[in-house]
Amino acid sequence: MDVIFDATIKMNPQGAGWYIELEDTETTESFKCEDLKVFEAKLNELSEKYTGRLDEVRWSKDDDVTPFYLNEVRLGIIAMEEQINKEKEEAQAHNESLNQ
C-alpha cells in the first residue's frame, strides 16, 4: 500500500491569503493548514500513522488561486524540501562517521 496524501492550495474565504487542504487518501480525513509550518507538522503527524512512511504528495490548486499565492507556496515547499534534504545529508554523514 502506497502512502499518498492530496494537498490542494485554496484561497482563504475570510480574506486575503491561502491555505492548504491536506487529505489522507487512505482514510479521506482532511485538514486545513493555514501556513507551511502547520502543513509540515500535519504531514509528519499523519505519516507517523504509517510508521513515518510517505510515498507521494499529490499537489493541485483551485482555479481561483492567483499566480502570486501559487508561487509563494511553491517557493516555501522548495525551501522546506531543501531543509529536509540538508538534515538527511547531515544525519547520513554523522552515521558514516560513527561507522568508521
Phi, psi and omega in degrees: 000125176279143177263108186233136175239144173259134177236121181242124177278129183228155175278141180285119182288343181270014180147196182291155175110184186226171168211166178245126173268117183255126181237132172279113185289342178283315184259348185062015172292141176230153186223142178265119180250112186286340177206178185289331177294318178294319179300312181298316180296316181293320178298316177297317180299314181293321181292336177298331177296341181246037181054039177080004183281140177211109184270324185198144167244117179267119184264145171208175178215151173288157183297333184273003178287125183285156177303325179300310181290323177299316180294322178300315179293315181303313180295324177294320179293319177300315179297320179297315179297320179298318179295317179298315179297320179297316180295322177296316180297318179296319179294319179295317179297320179296315179297320179295323179293330178287332182276356182270000000 
